Every structure is written in structure tokens, then in C-alpha cells.
């Protein structure tokens, strides 16, 4: 009787089946961690926007009414990342009072910085929109 060295087809199929089962349990967990890390990046960008809004307010006695006016690093990062399908789109909305401008004639006394989920992050059902306003109020709380 001759002995064969190596693995039989049945042994290889069993190993492949075990790897498939393990991967099917770990992949969803991996995707959740990726979503969580992208959410953290969005919260960091919102915090940077808030800090830069405060700096703008100190210089102009008004908050910036849009990202175009603010000319911040978050906007530049967002524009560069759009080509790479950024997970969030950033904006400044709900500027108070409604018809204000960033000049001293009608100063803006409040704002809400928003990160809207986009592309792969849009499957994050809990945090479709993350907000931070001029009072430091964060919403939805589950995202922060």
C-alpha cells in the first residue's frame, strides 16, 4: 500500500467551510468598526469647524454663514476627499438670525455645523446627520 502525502479534497473542503463560517461572523463586526471610525472622523471635523467658527467670531464679531466664507481646513479636506467618495458631506446651516451675513452690518450670532452621511456611511442608520451648534449642543446624542 502506497501512502500519499498531502491533504484530501474532503479535508480541504472542511477547512474552507470553517474559514467561511468564521469570516461570516467577523465581517459585519469589521464593517461596524469602520462606520464607527468614520463617525469619529466626522465628529472631529465638526469640532474643528466649531473652533474655527469661534476664531472667526473673535475677528469679525459674526459667525461665518457658510464653509465658503470660513475657508477652513475642513472644507479643503472635504473637497479633496470628495474625489475618493468621502463618507460625510459638511455644511453650515441654520445660521441665526435667518437673513444675516458674515459682515458687521447684520452679524450671524449662531450656526449649526452638519455632517451628512454619504456613500458607504449612508448605511449608518443611527447617524445619518451629525450636528453641532454654536452653543456646543451635539445631536443626536447616540452619535456623540
C-alpha positions, 0 to 999 in steps of 0.5 A: 500500500502506497501512502500519499502525502498531502491533504484530501479534497474532503479535508480541504473542503472542511477547512474552507467551510470553517474559514467561511463560517468564521469570516461570516461572523467577523465581517459585519463586526469589521464593517461596524468598526469602520462606520464607527471610525468614520463617525469619529472622523466626522465628529472631529471635523465638526469640532474643528469647524466649531473652533474655527467658527469661534476664531472667526467670531473673535475677528469679525464679531459674526459667525461665518454663514457658510464653509465658503466664507470660513475657508477652513481646513475642513472644507479643503479636506472635504473637497479633496476627499470628495474625489475618493467618495468621502463618507460625510458631506459638511455644511453650515446651516441654520445660521441665526438670525435667518437673513444675516451675513458674515459682515458687521452690518447684520452679524450671524450670532449662531450656526449649526455645523452638519455632517451628512452621511454619504456613500458607504456611511449612508448605511449608518442608520443611527447617524445619518446627520451629525450636528453641532451648534454654536452653543456646543449642543451635539445631536443626536446624542447616540452619535456623540 
